[in-house]
Amino acid sequence: MTPLRQRYIEDMHLRGLAPTTQRSYVHYVTGFARFFDSICSTSA
């Protein structure tokens, strides 16, 4: 697990988010990062 992902999960835990909410957030942020990466690599 990357340090950024670990910090994101720890921050969500400190804010009191439910484990299912944390999993959903990580899932959608990962998808957004992949989408953003694909756009950046095709626009160059």
RAFEN-V206392 format. One record per helix or strand of 2 or more residues. SS is the DSSP state (helix for helix, strand for strand). FROM is the first residue (numbers start at 1). TO is the last residue. If there is no record, write none. Layout:
# RAFEN-V206392
SS;FROM;TO / SS;FROM;TO
This chain:
# RAFEN-V206392
helix;3;14 / helix;19;43
